[in-house]
Amino acid sequence: MKTLKTMLMLVAILGLFAFTTTNYSGGYDIGDVATDFKLENIDGKMVSLSDFKDAKGFIVIFTCNTCPYAVAYEDRVEALNKKYASKGYPVVAIMPNNTDVKPGDNMDAMKARAKSKGFTFPYLMDKGQKIYPQYGATKTPHVYVLEKTSKGNIVKYIGAIDDNYKDANAVNQKYVEDAVDALLAGEEVKEPKTRAIGCSIKV
């Protein structure tokens, strides 16, 4: 009986360990080179990071239509693109959810949302959900700031947009802005990783 109990405990511990490992392993870390992708934009064109010849880097944001956190950040994402695209750091938004699970995130819905909000950045669909696991994104929104170098697009920041999803006027730390400003000044990012706050990506 004791042996059976011990075996059951071991199975439970191993199962917990496996679950934890699955959730937190994989994806890019600071300093990694992010591989390029080719994803469909809301205008029907295929978009890659290599298309942005004059870019100094990118603000890659995994986001969607249906998550309240993502919706709360829409205006701030648009503001980031308006502030930094002309400086060489455009926003590239990617919708990572399984649209069978979240039909409100399908391409027609993405087009409608982009039109109603006046998005000025590419809004791409991760069809087949192949790109977000490469990055290690787990939330919407989840941000990756990349710096274009001779070695490739280097990951310089991972995490949240800022420290207050509820109220843009109550933000104390603008993580993404601080990261991009540092890179534009030729400096190291002081806070390269923060915890992304949002809805889990639907698989």
C-alpha positions in Angstrom: 0.0 0.0 0.0 2.8 2.4 0.9 4.5 1.6 -2.4 1.3 2.4 -4.3 1.0 5.7 -2.5 4.6 6.6 -3.2 4.2 5.8 -6.9 1.0 7.9 -7.1 2.8 10.8 -5.4 5.7 10.5 -7.8 3.4 10.5 -10.8 1.6 13.6 -9.4 4.9 15.4 -8.9 6.2 14.5 -12.3 2.9 15.5 -13.9 3.1 18.9 -12.2 6.7 19.3 -13.3 5.8 18.5 -16.8 3.0 21.0 -16.8 5.2 23.7 -15.4 8.0 23.0 -17.9 5.6 23.0 -20.8 4.2 26.4 -19.8 7.6 28.1 -19.3 10.0 26.5 -21.7 10.8 27.6 -25.3 10.6 30.9 -27.1 13.1 33.7 -27.4 15.1 35.2 -24.6 16.9 38.6 -24.5 19.8 38.6 -27.0 18.3 35.8 -29.2 17.9 36.3 -33.0 14.2 36.3 -34.0 13.7 34.5 -37.3 11.6 36.3 -39.9 8.1 35.2 -40.9 5.6 35.7 -43.7 2.0 36.2 -42.5 -1.2 37.5 -44.1 -2.1 41.1 -43.4 -5.7 42.4 -43.3 -5.2 43.8 -46.8 -4.6 40.3 -48.1 -0.8 40.9 -48.7 1.9 38.7 -47.1 4.1 40.6 -44.8 7.6 39.9 -43.5 10.0 41.9 -41.3 12.4 42.0 -44.2 9.8 44.1 -46.1 10.7 47.1 -43.8 14.0 48.1 -45.5 14.5 51.3 -43.5 13.5 49.9 -40.1 16.0 50.0 -37.3 13.9 47.5 -35.4 10.3 46.4 -34.6 7.7 46.5 -31.9 6.1 43.0 -32.4 2.8 42.7 -30.5 0.8 39.5 -30.2 -2.8 40.8 -29.8 -6.4 40.1 -30.8 -9.9 41.5 -31.0 -11.6 39.5 -28.2 -9.4 39.9 -25.1 -10.4 42.7 -22.8 -6.8 43.4 -22.0 -5.9 43.7 -25.7 -8.9 45.9 -26.4 -7.8 48.2 -23.5 -4.4 48.6 -25.1 -5.6 49.2 -28.7 -5.3 53.0 -28.6 -1.9 52.8 -26.9 -0.6 50.3 -29.6 -1.8 52.8 -32.3 0.0 55.6 -30.4 3.2 53.5 -30.3 3.1 53.1 -34.1 2.5 56.8 -34.6 5.3 57.8 -32.3 8.0 55.2 -33.4 7.3 54.1 -37.0 8.8 57.3 -38.4 11.8 56.8 -36.1 12.4 53.3 -37.5 10.5 51.1 -35.0 7.1 50.3 -36.5 4.5 48.2 -34.7 3.8 44.8 -36.3 0.7 43.3 -34.7 0.0 39.5 -34.9 -3.2 37.8 -34.0 -2.2 34.3 -32.6 -5.5 32.8 -31.5 -7.2 29.7 -32.9 -10.2 31.2 -34.7 -12.2 27.9 -34.3 -12.0 28.6 -30.6 -12.3 32.4 -31.0 -14.3 33.2 -34.2 -14.3 36.8 -33.1 -10.7 36.9 -34.1 -11.1 35.6 -37.7 -9.8 37.6 -40.6 -13.1 39.4 -41.3 -13.3 40.4 -37.7 -9.7 41.6 -37.8 -10.4 43.7 -40.9 -13.5 45.2 -39.3 -11.7 46.0 -36.1 -8.7 47.6 -37.8 -11.1 49.8 -39.9 -13.2 50.9 -37.0 -10.1 51.8 -34.9 -8.1 53.2 -37.7 -5.0 51.0 -37.3 -2.0 52.3 -39.2 0.1 49.2 -38.5 0.0 45.7 -40.1 -2.4 43.4 -38.4 -1.3 39.9 -39.3 -2.8 36.5 -38.7 -0.7 33.7 -37.3 -2.5 31.1 -39.5 -1.6 27.6 -38.2 -0.3 29.1 -35.0 3.4 28.6 -36.0 4.9 32.0 -35.1 3.8 32.7 -31.5 5.4 29.5 -30.1 8.7 30.5 -31.7 8.6 33.7 -29.8 7.3 32.1 -26.6 4.3 34.4 -26.4 1.6 33.3 -23.9 -0.7 36.4 -23.6 -2.6 38.9 -25.6 -1.0 41.4 -25.6 2.6 40.2 -25.4 5.4 42.5 -26.8 8.8 41.8 -28.3 11.0 44.7 -29.2 13.6 43.7 -31.8 16.7 45.6 -32.9 17.8 45.1 -36.5 21.5 44.3 -36.6 24.0 42.7 -39.1 23.4 39.5 -37.2 19.6 39.7 -37.5 16.7 41.0 -35.5 17.9 40.8 -31.9 15.3 40.5 -29.0 15.9 43.5 -26.7 12.6 43.6 -24.7 9.9 41.0 -23.8 6.7 41.7 -21.8 4.0 44.2 -21.1 3.4 47.5 -22.9 3.3 49.4 -19.6 2.3 49.0 -15.9 -1.4 49.8 -16.0 -3.7 48.1 -18.4 -6.8 49.6 -16.7 -6.0 53.3 -17.2 -3.6 54.8 -19.7 -3.6 58.1 -17.7 -2.4 56.3 -14.5 0.7 54.6 -16.1 3.9 55.1 -14.2 6.3 53.0 -16.3 6.1 52.8 -20.1 8.1 49.7 -20.7 8.0 49.6 -24.4 8.6 53.3 -24.9 11.6 53.2 -22.4 13.0 50.2 -24.3 12.7 51.8 -27.8 14.0 55.2 -26.5 17.0 53.4 -25.1 17.7 51.6 -28.4 17.3 54.8 -30.4 19.9 56.5 -28.0 22.3 53.6 -28.5 21.9 52.5 -24.9 21.0 49.2 -23.2 17.4 48.6 -22.2 17.3 49.0 -18.4 14.3 46.7 -17.8 14.5 44.1 -20.6 11.8 41.7 -19.2 8.5 42.3 -17.6 5.5 40.1 -17.0 2.9 40.2 -19.8 -0.6 40.8 -18.5 -3.5 39.6 -20.6 -5.6 36.7 -21.8 -4.0 33.3 -22.6 -3.5 32.6 -26.3 -6.2 30.2 -27.4 -5.0 27.0 -29.1 
